[in-house]
């Protein structure tokens, strides 16, 4: 699971959970995979990304170095920072671990890089 | 599929798409070719902006064959599927997209406005089944379409290629989609061929209303697209009360019933003149 995906996932499909974001991350195994750098995609996606959550998640899995605390206006010219963001967003992957609902503490296991978001009967809306 | 019966009738999707079935999606070239063609057509109907990488959700992504088509078109994608065997095949194939194990009938677990487009190949008909005691298809469709609408960016599209079992299923699906706020409807490719016929449900999420794309292999005059305007059409069918058409229809009805009716003339339904008080 990429951290970009983590940044988009919520647990608000559980009955009674209103926001469900950001999900906590417990990472037991992390890998970095090569993904082609696409500046316009990174810039476009950053407008949707919750930056604090991304930075926090990257730090939690040990790849937060060099990420700015806040996103400046001059990002477009700053390829170095953009590449670091690209790395955190798309190249770092949690292979084994779990996601934790911030409201209920419900755990969603991640195995083989795939988070299991299936619910039980009593959790359905 | 016709010979072996519909897979939906055999077992729930997480059981049906076991390792044996999943393996077919890497070894059976005919199946792969069909999936690719359908995905390419769905992507075409999705009409994403040219030369721009988009963030796309693939519902029922399976082994990621449809995702490969998205990757080739330079899009980043996230796939959701209920079969872990299929997803494991996708991991083995080293697909570019991210994968999530989930049930579309439980709702889509994403933040609002996340995706620039949504595709789904041969998956939506599974939603019409109740595979567990506590599953109700209507309820599951409602949750699915409501959360789908939320996770899509305003003005974006969702294209579902599906194999409906009958027209009732199609009607139920389109109805629930409409209820959730979508506009759009069905695009049918090659409607006159039972083998080549392919059905796509194209949904528009907010934004300005767009005309539905034309189905392939259809003549200009044939109505291959069914707009979701059922309610409005019905209203138009019966003429406005006390209009000339309404009067003519009523007189026609009376004649059919054998009741005494004045002949239709140029004066029928006209307002009387000359009341100057």
Interface residues (C-beta under 8 A of the other chain):
Chain A: X1 X2 X4 X5 X7 X8 X9 X10 X11 X12 X13 X20 X21 X35 X38 X40 X41 X44 X45 X48 X50 X90 X112 X113 X114 X115 X116 X117 X118 X119 X121 X124 X125
Chain B: X52 X53 X55 X74 X76 X78 X80 X82 X84 X87 X88 X91 X96 X98 X99 X100 X101 X102 X103 X106 X107 X108 X109 X110 X111 X113 X114 X132 X134 X143 X147
